[in-house]
Amino acid sequence: MPIVSVCIGVALLLILMMVFKLNAFISLIIVALIVGIMEGMSPIDAMASVQSGLGSTLGSLTMIIIFGAILGKLMTDSGGAQRIATTLISTFGKNRVQLAAVVTASVTGIALFFETGVVVLIPLVFTIAAAAGVPILYVGMPVIAALITMHGFVPPHPGPTAVASVFEANIGQTLIYGIIIAIPAIIIGGPLFTKLFKKESLEVKIPKGLFNPKEFTEAEMPGFMTSILTSLMPVILIASQVIVEIAAPDSAVMPFFDFIGNPNVALLLSVLLAFFTFGLNRGRKMDEIMKSLGEAVTGIAMILLIIAAGGAFKQVLIDSHIDQYISDIMSGSTLSPLILTWIIAAILRVAVGSATIAGMTAAGIAAPLIGVTGVSPELMVLAAGAGSITFSHVNDAGFWIYKEYFNLTIGQTLKTWSVMVTIISIVGLVGVLILDMFV
């Protein structure tokens, strides 16, 4: 039975990654080939399917992910992220440091990958906490909540962008829905969750020698409006296309907004703008800007490969007609496809640790449900994204990043980080189900 092949494939994926510690890219390719052969494909046909999946996935996502990484890197290296943070903190005041921290992390988190966001904002967390006289985790947990929520829900982050390609979802609508759902998820998983702890339990010692953050002077940093408009430019351009499409779909300007609102074009234009606002206009030479570009691309190379391998696995499921089998099974099911997608992604997340793999694999399995049920593909993306960030523990790199930067024990990390991301995941699912009533 095809469903048995899928279960064996997922189990093998877990064994290769958890027991043998094999690289995720290689594990996914091996599993894709084995599942294809188990379903009657010849080895040559299985490899052809893998190649097709790799090519189609990279073809649709490479520019988005690379341009997103470059934009985040330029914002970091120029001091733009620091400018946004310091301005918002001074605006909100010390009594509202949590709100300032959440807004800062949410805004910068749209452009910055989770790991990059942590590196950029953690030094500011320590500074803010000391200046306001509050425990470090009182500020740090809301910041992390905002970063991980944006990472899981909002394009152009790799996970939701890759899953959107599998479900053939509209990136602009996914982005807007993602931000709508992210707001309550961040508030509940961040500031409200910290209120459950005694203040002394939120105090930690700043680890020594773990990082050497560059502190930009006032003269070195770009202006606030320049920083925030450049970092949000992809969102502005993509959202403009969605707004015009809703308000005036047959207007003469629609082709123009279709072009600038294309995610690839929006991010390309944003990067070109950042070359000037975060680079040349700040006195940086072009070779320095290109160095930042090279470092950004190097940093996300493996992420791209893992996403591509997830696309290969998905293609094998399609070419071996497992997708049709799953469609036939689910055609009579009363379980919401959104809940099913969340459950699949959540199980894989707990087992494998990688949010990207969890989301991509869940999408590959659940993609046929869209044609059967007519559910919104954009909401399916967010259901997979919500599931993919649930209970993170010792098999997830994010767990260790959080633990080490905040100098916590494993027990403290489980009580704060692991519970926090689970709350965000559940709130995200509830948000998806509520939106499903209206879209």
C-alpha positions in Angstrom: 0.0 0.0 0.0 1.3 3.5 -0.9 0.6 4.8 2.6 3.0 2.1 4.0 5.7 3.3 1.6 5.3 6.9 3.0 5.4 5.7 6.6 8.5 3.6 5.9 10.1 6.5 4.1 9.5 8.9 7.0 10.7 6.4 9.5 13.9 5.8 7.5 14.4 9.6 7.3 14.2 9.8 11.1 16.6 6.9 11.5 19.2 8.3 9.1 19.1 11.7 10.7 18.6 10.8 14.4 20.5 7.5 14.7 23.2 7.8 12.0 23.4 11.6 12.2 23.4 11.8 8.4 23.1 15.2 6.7 19.5 16.2 6.0 20.1 16.7 2.2 21.6 13.3 1.7 19.0 11.6 3.9 16.1 13.2 1.9 17.6 12.1 -1.4 18.1 8.5 -0.2 14.6 8.3 1.2 13.1 9.8 -2.0 14.8 7.2 -4.1 13.8 4.3 -1.9 10.1 5.4 -1.7 10.0 5.8 -5.5 11.4 2.3 -6.0 9.1 0.8 -3.4 6.2 2.3 -5.3 7.2 0.5 -8.5 9.4 3.1 -10.2 12.6 1.9 -11.8 15.8 3.2 -10.2 16.4 5.4 -13.3 12.8 6.8 -13.2 13.2 7.4 -9.4 16.4 9.4 -10.0 14.8 11.3 -12.9 12.0 12.2 -10.5 14.5 13.4 -7.9 16.3 15.5 -10.4 13.0 17.0 -11.6 12.0 17.9 -8.0 15.4 19.4 -7.3 15.4 21.5 -10.4 11.8 22.8 -10.1 12.2 23.6 -6.4 15.4 25.5 -6.8 14.1 27.2 -9.9 11.2 28.7 -8.0 12.9 29.5 -4.7 16.6 30.3 -5.3 16.2 34.0 -6.0 13.7 34.6 -3.2 15.9 32.9 -0.5 19.2 34.3 -1.7 17.9 37.8 -2.1 16.2 37.6 1.3 19.5 36.5 2.9 21.4 39.3 1.2 19.0 42.0 2.4 19.2 40.7 6.0 23.0 40.7 5.8 23.2 44.2 4.4 20.8 45.4 7.1 23.0 43.8 9.8 26.4 45.0 8.5 25.3 48.6 8.0 23.8 49.1 11.5 20.3 49.3 10.1 19.0 46.7 12.5 20.6 48.4 15.4 19.1 51.8 14.3 15.5 50.3 14.2 16.0 48.7 17.6 17.4 51.7 19.4 14.9 54.1 17.9 11.9 52.0 18.9 13.2 51.5 22.4 13.7 55.3 22.9 10.3 55.9 21.5 8.4 53.4 23.8 10.5 54.2 26.9 11.9 51.9 29.5 8.6 51.0 31.0 7.5 49.4 27.8 10.7 47.6 26.9 8.8 44.4 26.1 6.7 46.2 23.5 9.7 47.9 22.0 11.6 44.6 21.9 8.6 42.8 20.2 8.1 45.5 17.6 11.9 45.6 16.9 12.2 41.8 16.5 9.0 41.6 14.4 10.1 44.3 12.0 13.6 43.1 11.6 12.5 39.4 11.7 10.6 39.9 8.4 14.0 40.2 6.6 16.3 38.4 8.9 16.6 34.6 9.2 16.1 33.3 12.7 19.7 32.6 13.4 20.8 36.0 12.0 18.1 37.8 14.0 19.4 36.2 17.2 23.0 37.2 16.6 21.9 40.8 15.8 19.4 41.3 18.6 20.7 39.4 21.5 23.4 42.0 22.3 20.6 44.6 22.3 18.5 42.5 24.6 21.3 42.5 27.2 21.7 46.2 26.8 18.0 46.9 27.1 17.5 44.7 30.1 20.4 46.3 31.9 19.3 49.9 31.1 15.7 49.1 32.2 16.6 47.1 35.2 14.6 44.0 34.2 15.6 40.4 33.9 17.2 39.4 30.7 14.6 36.8 29.7 11.9 39.3 30.4 13.1 41.0 27.2 14.8 38.1 25.5 11.8 35.7 25.4 9.5 38.1 23.5 12.3 38.9 21.1 12.9 35.2 20.4 9.1 34.6 20.1 8.8 37.3 17.5 11.8 36.0 15.5 10.7 32.3 15.5 7.1 33.2 14.6 8.2 35.3 11.6 10.6 32.5 10.6 7.8 30.0 10.6 4.9 32.0 9.2 6.1 34.8 6.9 7.7 34.7 3.5 10.4 35.3 2.3 11.7 33.0 5.0 12.8 29.7 3.6 10.3 27.5 5.3 7.0 29.2 4.4 8.3 30.2 1.0 9.3 26.6 0.2 6.0 25.2 1.5 4.1 27.8 -0.5 5.7 26.5 -3.7 4.5 23.0 -2.9 1.0 24.1 -2.3 1.1 26.6 -5.2 0.0 29.3 -2.8 0.0 33.0 -3.5 3.1 34.4 -1.7 1.5 37.8 -1.2 -1.7 36.4 0.4 0.4 34.0 2.5 2.5 37.0 3.7 -0.5 39.0 4.7 -2.3 36.1 6.4 1.0 35.1 8.1 1.4 38.6 9.6 -2.2 38.6 10.8 -1.7 35.2 12.6 1.7 36.1 13.8 0.5 39.1 15.9 -1.5 37.2 18.5 1.0 34.3 18.4 3.9 36.6 19.3 1.9 38.4 22.0 0.7 35.2 23.7 3.9 33.3 23.3 6.1 36.2 24.2 5.0 39.0 26.7 2.0 37.1 28.1 4.0 33.9 28.6 6.7 35.6 30.6 4.1 36.7 33.1 3.8 33.1 34.2 7.3 33.2 35.6 8.6 34.8 38.8 11.0 37.6 37.9 14.0 36.0 39.5 13.6 32.9 37.4 13.9 35.1 34.3 17.3 36.4 35.3 20.4 34.8 33.8 24.1 35.5 33.6 25.4 37.0 30.4 27.7 34.4 28.9 31.3 35.6 28.5 33.1 35.5 25.2 30.2 34.1 23.3 29.9 37.0 20.9 31.7 40.2 20.1 28.9 42.5 18.8 29.8 45.5 16.8 28.4 48.6 18.4 27.7 51.2 15.7 28.1 54.8 16.5 25.4 57.3 15.8 27.3 58.5 12.7 27.8 55.0 11.4 24.1 54.0 11.4 21.7 54.9 8.6 18.6 56.9 9.5 15.5 55.2 11.0 13.2 55.8 8.1 15.9 54.7 5.7 16.4 51.5 7.7 12.8 50.6 8.2 11.6 51.4 4.7 14.5 49.4 3.1 13.9 46.4 5.4 10.2 46.4 4.7 10.4 47.1 1.0 9.7 43.5 0.0 6.6 43.5 2.2 5.4 46.8 0.7 5.9 45.7 -2.9 4.4 42.3 -2.5 1.4 43.6 -0.5 0.8 46.3 -3.0 0.2 43.7 -5.7 -2.4 41.9 -3.5 -4.2 45.2 -2.6 -4.4 46.3 -6.3 -5.5 42.9 -7.3 -8.4 43.0 -4.8 -9.3 46.7 -5.4 -8.9 47.0 -9.1 -8.0 43.7 -10.8 -8.9 44.9 -14.3 -7.1 48.3 -14.1 -4.4 49.4 -16.5 -1.8 49.4 -13.6 -2.4 45.8 -12.7 0.4 44.4 -15.0 2.9 46.9 -13.4 1.9 45.7 -9.9 2.0 42.1 -11.0 5.6 42.7 -11.9 6.9 44.6 -8.9 4.8 42.4 -6.6 6.4 39.2 -7.9 8.4 38.0 -4.9 11.6 37.5 -7.0 11.3 41.0 -8.4 10.3 42.6 -5.1 13.3 41.2 -3.3 15.7 42.0 -6.2 14.5 45.6 -6.2 14.9 45.7 -2.4 18.4 44.4 -2.6 19.3 46.9 -5.2 17.9 49.7 -3.0 19.9 48.2 0.0 23.1 48.4 -2.0 22.6 52.2 -1.9 20.9 52.8 1.4 22.9 50.3 3.5 26.0 50.5 1.4 27.1 53.2 -1.0 25.2 55.9 0.8 27.0 54.9 4.1 30.4 55.3 2.5 31.0 51.5 1.9 32.8 50.5 -1.3 31.3 48.1 -3.8 33.8 45.4 -2.9 32.7 45.6 0.7 29.1 45.3 -0.2 29.9 42.3 -2.4 31.7 40.7 0.5 28.5 40.9 2.6 26.7 39.4 -0.4 29.1 36.5 -0.6 28.9 35.8 3.2 25.1 35.9 3.0 24.9 33.3 0.2 27.5 31.1 1.9 25.4 31.1 5.0 22.2 29.8 3.4 23.8 27.3 0.9 22.8 24.2 3.0 19.4 25.6 3.7 18.8 25.8 -0.1 20.0 22.2 -0.6 17.7 20.8 2.1 14.8 22.7 0.7 15.6 21.3 -2.8 15.9 17.8 -1.4 12.5 18.2 0.2 11.2 19.2 -3.2 12.7 16.0 -4.6 10.9 13.9 -2.1 7.7 15.7 -2.9 8.2 15.0 -6.6 8.7 11.3 -6.1 5.4 11.2 -4.1 3.7 12.9 -7.1 5.3 10.8 -9.8 4.7 7.5 -8.1 1.0 8.6 -7.7 1.0 8.3 -3.9 -0.6 11.7 -3.9 -3.6 10.4 -5.8 -3.9 7.5 -3.3 -3.8 10.0 -0.4 -6.5 12.1 -2.2 -8.7 9.0 -2.5 -8.4 8.2 1.2 -9.0 11.8 2.3 -11.9 12.4 0.0 -14.2 10.8 2.6 -12.5 12.0 5.7 -14.1 14.5 8.0 -10.8 15.6 9.5 -9.9 19.2 8.5 -7.0 19.2 6.1 -5.6 22.1 8.0 -5.5 20.2 11.2 -4.1 17.1 9.5 -1.3 19.2 7.9 -0.5 20.7 11.3 -0.3 17.3 12.9 2.0 15.8 10.3 4.3 18.8 10.5 4.3 18.8 14.3 5.1 15.0 14.5 8.0 15.5 12.1 9.3 18.6 13.9 9.4 16.7 17.2 11.1 13.7 15.6 13.5 15.4 13.2 14.1 18.8 14.7 14.2 20.7 11.4 11.3 23.1 10.8 12.1 23.2 7.1 12.1 19.5 6.7 8.9 19.1 8.8 7.1 21.7 6.8 8.3 20.5 3.4 7.6 16.8 4.1 4.1 17.6 5.5 3.4 19.7 2.4 4.5 16.9 0.1 2.1 14.5 1.8 -0.8 16.9 2.2 -0.6 18.8 -1.1 -3.3 16.5 -2.8 -5.8 17.5 -0.1 -6.2 21.0 -1.7 -7.7 19.6 -4.9 -10.0 17.3 -2.9 -11.2 19.7 -0.3 -10.8 23.1 -1.9 -9.1 24.5 1.2 -7.1 27.7 0.8 -3.5 26.8 -0.2 -2.3 29.9 1.7 -3.8 28.6 4.9 -2.3 25.2 4.3 1.1 26.9 4.2 0.5 28.5 7.5 -0.9 25.3 9.0 2.3 23.5 8.0 4.4 26.5 9.3 2.6 26.4 12.6 3.2 22.7 13.0 6.8 22.9 12.0 7.7 25.1 14.9 6.0 23.2 17.7 7.8 21.5 20.7 11.5 22.1 19.9 14.0 20.2 21.9 17.5 18.8 21.9 17.5 17.7 18.2 16.9 21.3 17.0 19.7 23.8 16.4 17.4 26.6 17.5 17.1 24.9 21.0 20.9 25.1 21.4 21.2 28.6 20.0 18.7 29.9 22.5 20.2 27.9 25.4 23.8 29.0 24.8 23.1 32.7 24.1 21.0 32.9 27.3 23.4 30.7 29.3 20.6 28.3 30.4 20.4 24.7 31.6 18.6 22.2 29.5 15.8 22.1 32.0 15.4 25.9 31.9 15.5 25.8 28.1 12.7 23.2 28.0 10.6 25.3 30.4 11.0 28.5 28.4 11.9 27.9 24.8 10.2 24.5 24.2 7.0 25.6 25.8 7.0 29.0 24.1 7.3 27.6 20.6 4.6 25.1 21.3 2.3 27.9 22.4 3.1 29.8 19.3 2.4 26.7 17.2 -1.0 26.1 18.8 -2.0 29.8 18.6 -1.0 29.7 14.9 -3.2 26.7 14.3 -6.2 28.4 16.0 -5.5 31.5 13.9 -5.5 29.4 10.7 -8.8 27.8 11.6 -10.4 31.2 12.4 -9.2 32.7 9.1 -10.6 29.6 7.3 -14.1 30.8 8.3 -13.6 34.0 6.3 -11.4 33.2 3.3 
